[in-house]
C-alpha cells in the first residue's frame, strides 16, 4: 500500500507542475506588438503580466510562419512586472510583409536559458491610425530657475510647418507640454530660444503618448549657447501609406489638379473634396490637407521629381 500511495503522489506532483507552468503563461497577455515610433529597426512588445512570476531576466524572440527569426530582444531587465514593454531588434535580413503579421512569439528567461511561454501572433505591426499622438515636453531639471521664451516647431519633409508654439519658462512655471498628432513621415524638430536663458538645465523630449517613456524618443539637453536647434527625426516610416491602398476610384467624379510653385489646387464639379494626399513613389505619405468644398489647396512647395496625388470626395476617390 505504501508503494502505491507514493507512486500516486509523485504522478500528481508532476501533473501539478505542468498545470502550474501552463497557468502562469495563460495569465500573461501580449497586448500589442508594433513598430517603434522613432526607430525603424525595433519592434515593441507590450505585455500585461497577471501571474505571480516575474520571468527573471526575460527576452522575447519573434518568428514568422516559416520559423525564421524576425526580431530578438537584448536582455536588459531584471523581470516583468504587471505591465511591461520590451524592445526587440529586427534582424537586418528579416522580410516583414505589410498588413497582418502571422507568427510566433517566444518568452525566454535567465538570459535565454529557459523557454517559458509561446504565443501565437496574428495582428498588424503598424498602429491603426493615420495620425500618431505625440507629446513635446520641455522641463527644467537644473538646480536654478530658467527664465526664457521659446518657440518649438515641427516641419515635414517638404518644409511645411505642421505645428509651431510659443511658450515661456518663468519663476512659477518650469515645465511646458504640448500634444500634437502627425502622420508617418520624415520631420524636423526646431527649438528656438528667443532670449538668453538664465541658469537651470532645460531638457526637451518628443515621445509617443501611447508608449510614453518606454520606447525611443527624441530627447536631450537644450543647448543654451545655440539660438536654434534643428533635430531631424522619422515617425513610423515603416507604416507609410501604400500607393495601391486606394480601393476604389470613381471615374464619374473626376478631380482636376493644378500644380504651382506653392502647391497643388484641386477642383471637382460634383460633390465635395474631403482630403488631398501627396505620396512619393515609395508610397509614403509626405503631405495632406483636409477640407470640405469643391476646391482644396495643398501647400507643398516647389516640387521636383515624381509624386502621386490622391483626392478623396464624399462620393468616392
Buried (B, 14 or more C-beta within 10 A) or exposed (E): EEEEEEEEEEEEEEEEEEEEEEEBBEBBEBEBBBBBBBBBBBBBBBBBBEBEBBBBBBBBBBBBEEEEBBBBBEBEBEEBEEEBBBBBBBBEEBEBEBEEBEBBBBBBBEEBEEEBBEBEBEEBBBBEEBEBBBBBBBBBEBEEBBBBBBBBBBBBBBEBEBBEEEBEBEEEEBEBEBEBEBBBBBBBBBBBBEEEBEBBBBBBBBBBEBBEEBBBBBEEEBEBEEEEBEBEBBBBBBBBBBBEEBEEEBEEBBBEEEEEEEBBBBBBEBBBBBBBBBBBEEBBBBBBBEBEEBEBBBEBBEBEEEBEBBBBBEEBB
